[in-house]
């Protein structure tokens, strides 16, 4: 009898815990005085405003080049990975559990548009989204783990599965999506680099002589720079038709990159900065208090903005 009662008590306890599950997709992000110093995974410019997204649903925005930050109102507390603004007002953010958020006021308030329970696949799909790119207020694409891809043509009222547009039969992770010149590129694991001419059709794989993970791709028209694990970077002068390995001098992963009017910048996962005018030979740059970096962008007045484990940093790139 005691065993039966013990079993019933254990069952009630377990059922009580299950009923008390705190769904991060239903729990708003908690306001925090320390949010500006918490990990940042993605950055975007909303006009002249910097918007940063990170862990536990935190979204921050700054109107004074990163000197002061305000926390946005966000309806979820899942980790957010990337953000993209089509206009200074219209923005989208993505993250874990397939979450896609939308803001119509420059990043101050957000609404949940889609998640892994209603992402257009007809079944629960909790794969994380890792990056998003909006072409305009209506058309956009989000990509993520295990080949996950979602597309919209109506401003996010519907986010439909669009993996069938990608030359990715192995379902490799898709880490970044970027518009460069007239093309759209997706960088992934095992050297996967996809290109869509005009960004509206099918994505075909480029023949990159590298089989490690790529974390991103940047460029300025036909010049491309793809970067990833263990200091690997590859340069193309012809939109990916041919490639040559860039010299970086690093063994740590390259987490972010920028294409500037006068060259390229790479940032390592340990916070080291590299610069190259050609994209072929990189030289280290001064980096006060190097720390792990996950994202970078060019600010409204030419400053370099990086996001990482301790929040957002703003500094001027000084070439040696």
PLY file of the C-alpha trace (Angstrom):
ply
format ascii 1.0
element vertex 320
property float x
property float y
property float z
element edge 319
property int vertex1
property int vertex2
end_header
0.00 0.00 0.00
2.83 2.37 0.87
4.42 1.69 -2.52
1.15 2.52 -4.28
0.78 5.77 -2.32
4.41 6.67 -3.02
3.88 6.05 -6.74
0.74 8.19 -6.75
2.57 10.99 -4.92
5.43 10.86 -7.41
2.98 10.97 -10.30
1.17 13.98 -8.83
4.49 15.70 -8.27
5.60 15.10 -11.84
2.25 16.18 -13.24
2.41 19.33 -11.14
5.86 20.16 -12.52
4.66 19.51 -16.07
1.66 21.80 -15.58
3.94 24.50 -14.21
6.23 24.53 -17.26
7.17 28.13 -17.95
7.06 28.42 -21.75
9.67 31.00 -22.89
7.54 31.65 -25.98
4.73 32.82 -23.71
6.82 34.61 -21.07
7.78 38.24 -21.79
11.41 39.24 -21.48
12.12 40.50 -17.98
13.24 44.12 -17.59
16.77 44.28 -16.22
19.07 47.12 -15.23
21.95 44.91 -16.42
20.48 44.14 -19.86
22.95 46.48 -21.58
25.81 44.33 -20.26
24.26 40.95 -21.10
25.33 38.81 -24.08
24.42 40.19 -27.52
24.03 37.87 -30.50
22.84 40.20 -33.28
22.99 43.86 -34.34
21.21 46.03 -36.88
20.75 49.69 -37.77
17.23 51.11 -37.73
17.99 54.36 -39.47
20.56 55.93 -37.12
19.42 53.80 -34.18
21.43 50.74 -33.08
19.32 47.71 -32.17
20.84 44.72 -30.35
19.27 41.33 -29.59
20.47 38.68 -27.18
19.72 36.15 -24.50
16.40 35.65 -22.70
14.53 37.80 -25.21
16.49 40.97 -24.45
16.33 43.66 -27.14
18.08 47.00 -26.62
18.24 50.18 -28.67
20.44 53.26 -28.62
19.94 56.64 -30.30
23.32 58.10 -29.27
25.82 55.73 -30.92
25.75 53.25 -28.05
26.43 55.57 -25.12
23.01 54.92 -23.57
20.62 52.02 -24.02
16.92 51.38 -23.46
15.30 47.97 -23.20
12.48 47.13 -25.58
9.18 45.47 -24.74
9.43 41.86 -25.97
6.72 39.17 -25.58
9.10 36.18 -25.40
12.14 35.20 -23.35
13.79 32.78 -25.80
17.35 33.57 -26.84
17.39 35.85 -29.88
20.09 35.45 -32.51
19.69 38.09 -35.24
17.79 41.20 -36.26
17.10 43.00 -39.56
15.40 46.30 -40.38
13.84 46.97 -43.78
13.16 50.62 -42.88
13.97 52.75 -39.82
10.62 51.63 -38.36
9.98 48.10 -39.67
12.20 45.40 -38.15
12.27 41.64 -37.54
14.19 39.50 -35.05
14.63 35.71 -34.87
15.79 33.18 -32.32
15.36 29.83 -30.65
12.19 27.72 -30.96
11.74 29.18 -34.45
10.64 32.54 -33.01
10.13 35.46 -35.42
9.32 38.88 -33.95
8.22 42.10 -35.65
8.53 45.76 -34.65
6.77 48.68 -36.34
8.28 51.42 -34.16
12.01 51.16 -34.68
12.57 48.34 -32.21
10.87 49.79 -29.11
8.05 47.23 -28.97
7.78 43.77 -30.55
5.10 41.22 -31.43
5.51 37.48 -32.03
4.66 36.67 -35.66
5.64 32.99 -35.83
7.38 30.23 -33.90
8.12 26.53 -34.17
4.49 25.68 -33.51
3.14 27.62 -36.51
6.12 28.08 -38.84
4.45 26.72 -41.97
5.67 23.11 -41.76
2.40 21.71 -40.43
4.06 20.29 -37.31
5.99 21.41 -34.25
9.47 22.48 -35.30
11.68 23.89 -32.55
14.85 24.31 -34.62
16.49 27.68 -33.88
16.62 30.42 -36.47
20.10 31.93 -36.71
19.78 34.85 -39.13
17.25 36.93 -41.04
17.34 39.33 -43.95
14.43 41.52 -45.02
14.59 42.85 -48.59
11.77 45.32 -47.86
8.67 45.60 -45.69
7.06 42.60 -47.37
9.75 40.17 -48.55
12.22 38.37 -46.31
13.94 35.11 -45.44
15.10 33.56 -42.17
17.52 30.63 -41.94
18.74 28.34 -39.18
19.82 24.98 -37.86
19.52 21.73 -39.83
18.64 23.54 -43.05
15.73 25.49 -41.60
14.44 28.23 -43.92
11.30 30.39 -43.69
10.15 32.96 -46.24
7.52 35.70 -46.27
6.08 37.83 -49.02
3.47 39.63 -46.95
5.41 41.31 -44.16
5.31 38.27 -41.92
1.60 37.56 -41.78
2.72 34.18 -43.08
6.17 32.60 -42.69
6.26 29.53 -44.92
8.82 26.74 -45.18
11.09 27.36 -48.19
13.89 24.79 -47.77
13.04 23.50 -51.24
14.66 26.63 -52.69
18.06 25.67 -51.28
20.70 23.35 -52.71
21.23 21.78 -49.28
20.30 18.07 -49.50
22.13 17.22 -46.24
20.18 19.76 -44.24
23.33 21.53 -43.06
23.16 24.39 -40.58
22.60 27.79 -42.20
24.45 30.41 -40.15
24.12 33.69 -42.04
22.25 35.31 -44.92
23.51 38.48 -46.65
22.63 40.60 -49.66
25.78 41.53 -51.59
25.46 43.42 -54.84
22.57 41.93 -56.81
22.85 38.52 -55.15
21.77 36.89 -51.91
24.21 34.55 -50.13
23.75 31.97 -47.36
26.76 30.68 -45.39
26.62 27.37 -43.53
28.53 24.44 -42.13
30.88 22.11 -44.02
31.90 24.88 -46.41
28.35 25.43 -47.65
27.93 28.74 -49.46
24.72 29.28 -51.44
23.96 32.05 -53.94
20.72 33.26 -55.46
20.96 35.66 -58.39
18.74 38.59 -57.53
17.75 36.86 -54.29
14.38 35.79 -55.67
15.01 32.34 -57.13
16.72 29.10 -56.20
19.92 29.07 -54.12
22.74 27.11 -55.76
25.90 25.90 -54.00
29.20 27.56 -54.88
32.38 25.47 -55.21
34.35 26.73 -52.22
37.65 24.86 -51.54
36.95 24.62 -47.81
34.93 22.11 -45.77
34.81 23.79 -42.38
31.92 25.82 -41.01
31.35 29.30 -42.41
29.98 31.87 -39.98
29.41 34.65 -42.49
30.04 36.30 -45.83
30.50 40.01 -46.66
31.35 41.89 -49.83
30.89 44.87 -52.13
29.52 43.63 -55.43
31.67 40.95 -57.10
34.21 40.93 -54.25
33.31 38.41 -51.54
34.90 37.39 -48.27
33.65 34.20 -46.58
34.94 33.39 -43.09
34.64 30.72 -40.43
36.49 28.30 -38.17
40.15 28.45 -37.08
40.95 31.76 -38.77
39.83 30.57 -42.20
38.82 33.27 -44.68
38.38 32.96 -48.43
38.33 35.77 -51.00
36.63 35.90 -54.40
36.86 38.72 -56.92
34.21 37.29 -59.23
31.05 36.67 -57.15
32.21 33.23 -56.06
33.31 31.71 -59.37
36.89 31.33 -58.08
38.43 31.53 -54.61
41.77 32.05 -52.90
42.57 31.66 -49.23
43.15 34.86 -47.29
46.02 35.15 -44.81
44.71 36.04 -41.35
47.41 34.77 -38.99
44.76 33.51 -36.56
43.65 30.10 -35.36
40.50 31.26 -33.58
37.13 31.38 -35.29
36.13 34.48 -37.25
32.74 35.52 -35.96
31.94 38.69 -37.91
33.05 40.77 -40.86
32.46 44.11 -42.53
32.97 45.41 -46.04
34.17 49.02 -45.81
34.73 51.52 -48.64
38.49 51.01 -48.25
38.69 47.30 -47.45
37.50 44.51 -45.17
37.37 44.00 -41.42
37.24 40.64 -39.66
36.56 40.10 -35.96
37.53 36.87 -34.22
35.54 35.06 -31.57
38.15 36.24 -29.07
37.75 39.90 -30.07
40.81 40.36 -32.29
40.41 42.84 -35.16
41.92 42.38 -38.62
41.99 44.71 -41.62
42.80 44.22 -45.30
42.46 46.58 -48.24
42.44 43.73 -50.74
40.72 40.97 -48.76
43.76 38.73 -49.25
46.32 39.75 -46.61
44.96 40.75 -43.19
46.85 42.64 -40.48
45.93 42.92 -36.77
44.43 46.16 -35.51
44.38 47.76 -32.06
41.52 46.29 -30.02
41.22 47.66 -26.48
40.12 44.99 -24.01
39.59 42.18 -26.52
36.62 39.99 -25.60
34.47 37.37 -27.35
32.49 38.86 -30.23
29.44 37.49 -32.05
28.31 40.37 -34.32
29.57 43.59 -35.90
28.23 46.45 -37.98
29.14 49.92 -39.20
27.43 52.68 -37.23
25.68 55.76 -38.59
28.77 57.96 -38.28
31.37 55.41 -39.35
32.10 53.91 -35.94
32.48 50.16 -35.57
29.90 48.47 -33.35
30.46 44.96 -31.97
28.25 42.74 -29.84
29.45 39.96 -27.57
29.33 38.34 -24.17
29.48 41.66 -22.31
27.06 43.61 -24.45
27.78 46.21 -27.13
31.05 48.05 -27.70
31.60 51.05 -29.98
35.06 52.08 -31.15
36.95 53.57 -34.07
38.98 51.22 -36.25
42.58 52.43 -36.37
44.59 50.83 -39.16
48.24 50.09 -38.48
0 1
1 2
2 3
3 4
4 5
5 6
6 7
7 8
8 9
9 10
10 11
11 12
12 13
13 14
14 15
15 16
16 17
17 18
18 19
19 20
20 21
21 22
22 23
23 24
24 25
25 26
26 27
27 28
28 29
29 30
30 31
31 32
32 33
33 34
34 35
35 36
36 37
37 38
38 39
39 40
40 41
41 42
42 43
43 44
44 45
45 46
46 47
47 48
48 49
49 50
50 51
51 52
52 53
53 54
54 55
55 56
56 57
57 58
58 59
59 60
60 61
61 62
62 63
63 64
64 65
65 66
66 67
67 68
68 69
69 70
70 71
71 72
72 73
73 74
74 75
75 76
76 77
77 78
78 79
79 80
80 81
81 82
82 83
83 84
84 85
85 86
86 87
87 88
88 89
89 90
90 91
91 92
92 93
93 94
94 95
95 96
96 97
97 98
98 99
99 100
100 101
101 102
102 103
103 104
104 105
105 106
106 107
107 108
108 109
109 110
110 111
111 112
112 113
113 114
114 115
115 116
116 117
117 118
118 119
119 120
120 121
121 122
122 123
123 124
124 125
125 126
126 127
127 128
128 129
129 130
130 131
131 132
132 133
133 134
134 135
135 136
136 137
137 138
138 139
139 140
140 141
141 142
142 143
143 144
144 145
145 146
146 147
147 148
148 149
149 150
150 151
151 152
152 153
153 154
154 155
155 156
156 157
157 158
158 159
159 160
160 161
161 162
162 163
163 164
164 165
165 166
166 167
167 168
168 169
169 170
170 171
171 172
172 173
173 174
174 175
175 176
176 177
177 178
178 179
179 180
180 181
181 182
182 183
183 184
184 185
185 186
186 187
187 188
188 189
189 190
190 191
191 192
192 193
193 194
194 195
195 196
196 197
197 198
198 199
199 200
200 201
201 202
202 203
203 204
204 205
205 206
206 207
207 208
208 209
209 210
210 211
211 212
212 213
213 214
214 215
215 216
216 217
217 218
218 219
219 220
220 221
221 222
222 223
223 224
224 225
225 226
226 227
227 228
228 229
229 230
230 231
231 232
232 233
233 234
234 235
235 236
236 237
237 238
238 239
239 240
240 241
241 242
242 243
243 244
244 245
245 246
246 247
247 248
248 249
249 250
250 251
251 252
252 253
253 254
254 255
255 256
256 257
257 258
258 259
259 260
260 261
261 262
262 263
263 264
264 265
265 266
266 267
267 268
268 269
269 270
270 271
271 272
272 273
273 274
274 275
275 276
276 277
277 278
278 279
279 280
280 281
281 282
282 283
283 284
284 285
285 286
286 287
287 288
288 289
289 290
290 291
291 292
292 293
293 294
294 295
295 296
296 297
297 298
298 299
299 300
300 301
301 302
302 303
303 304
304 305
305 306
306 307
307 308
308 309
309 310
310 311
311 312
312 313
313 314
314 315
315 316
316 317
317 318
318 319
